[in-house]
Each structure stands twice: as structure tokens, then as C-alpha cells.
Amino acid sequence: MLRKEDKKEFAQIMYGVAGNFGGSVTTHTLKLQFKLLQEYTLPQITQAGIWLLLNRTEKFPAVPTVKEFIDAIGKLINPVLSLEAQAHEQCDIILLYLKDRGGICDHVFKQSSTRYLMEHRWGFKMLGDMTKVDLKWFRKEFVKAWIDIEEHSRALDNQIIYQGKDRIEASKVNPLLNIKQLN
């Protein structure tokens, strides 16, 4: 939570960020920004400013908006892993179950892409029969397949599919989606 004593340092951060992007901040803008960002701490705002300086790609407006600061704080508080990192994490979970329970494991995965791959492409019995050398290719193939499915699922999530006059139920196109009929 920002306090009145934080105003000077807050202003320095905002002037610094604005100046770095070739913009300027008025005292009225500073007051508004301070009011809108009051629920955050000065260290969070400072880290968001640094994150914006390192990662911001927008050219307009020249000065990052309050929403950009809030989004940056959100990314710093709850970082989102890349699809590749998530895929490796899912593969690690599979291999832990395999190590613990062997080829007779019957675990059902919560993550839909992992569940799909383990039910339709690989299974614990198949993995349990593999040598250590064979398991090396499994990680590479699993990560690639998992990312492909996730990208496809996300693309379908972001569109409504039409075929002629009738809408298609998206879950029929991709069984990983749990979407009710779009009619």
C-alpha cells in the first residue's frame, strides 16, 4: 500500500520510466497514477517499472499506462510459464509417476493435454517397457506434442467455428475442449 511518504520516490519512478520512453508526466497525471496504484507497494511499482523498461514493446503512448503497470505487477506476482516450461513440468510429473509406480500406474491426469497424450499416444505400460535410452526421446516427443495440442486448443478457444449455416460444436473438433454446443 502506498503511503503519503512514498510520493517523492513514486514520482521519481514515474518520471524515470516516462523519460526513458521519451514521454513526460504532469503533476496531475502523477496524482492520478498515485491514487490508482495505491493498493500496490512501492517495491512492486518499482519492479513493474523495471519490468516495463526491459520488456515493453508498445510505442504509443510514450508513457506506460496505469494498466500496463498493473499488468506488469500481475506478471511479477504470478509469472506465467512458457508453454515449453509447462510441457517439461508435465513430463516431469509423468516420469515421477512412472518411477514411483512403474508401467502398472493408472493415474488420470488433471491437465487435459497431458491426459489426452497419456490416454491416446503413450501410456504407462508403454513407458514402463522402455529402456532409459528410449525414455530420452520420450521427453522430446512429449514436449513437442504437448505444445502442439495446447497451441491448437488455445486457437480454437479464441474463435467460433462455422460450417455453412450450422455452428459446429467445438468439442467435436477437438476433444480436449470442454465447450458446450455453440448453437
Residue pairs with C-beta under 8 A, 6 or more apart in sequence:
1 38
1 39
1 40
1 41
2 10
2 34
2 37
2 38
2 40
2 41
2 42
2 45
6 42
7 34
9 42
10 30
10 33
10 34
10 37
10 42
10 45
11 30
13 42
13 45
13 46
13 49
14 25
14 29
14 30
14 33
14 49
15 25
16 49
17 49
17 52
17 53
17 63
17 64
18 24
18 25
18 62
18 63
18 64
20 53
21 56
21 62
21 63
21 64
22 62
23 61
23 62
23 63
24 63
25 33
25 63
29 63
32 66
33 66
33 69
36 66
37 45
37 66
37 69
37 70
40 48
40 69
40 70
40 73
44 73
44 76
44 77
45 69
45 73
47 72
47 73
47 76
48 69
48 70
48 72
48 73
48 76
49 69
49 72
51 72
51 75
51 76
52 64
52 68
52 69
52 72
55 72
56 64
56 68
58 64
58 68
81 89
83 146
83 147
83 150
83 151
84 143
84 147
86 146
86 150
87 142
87 143
87 146
87 147
87 150
88 139
88 143
90 109
90 111
90 113
90 114
90 142
90 146
91 138
91 139
91 142
91 143
91 146
93 109
93 114
94 109
94 114
94 118
94 127
94 142
95 135
95 139
97 105
97 107
97 124
98 105
98 124
98 127
98 128
101 107
101 124
102 124
102 128
103 124
103 125
103 126
103 127
103 128
103 129
104 124
104 125
104 128
105 124
105 128
106 124
107 124
108 115
109 115
109 118
112 153
112 176
112 178
113 146
113 149
113 150
113 153
113 176
114 146
116 149
116 175
116 176
117 142
117 145
117 146
117 149
118 124
121 145
122 138
122 142
127 135
127 138
130 138
149 176
152 174
153 174
153 176
153 177
156 170
156 173
156 174
156 177
157 177
157 179
160 167
160 182
161 167
161 168
161 170
161 173
161 182
162 168
166 183
167 181
167 182
167 183
168 182
169 179
169 180
169 181
169 182
169 183
170 177
170 179
170 182
171 177
171 178
171 179
171 180
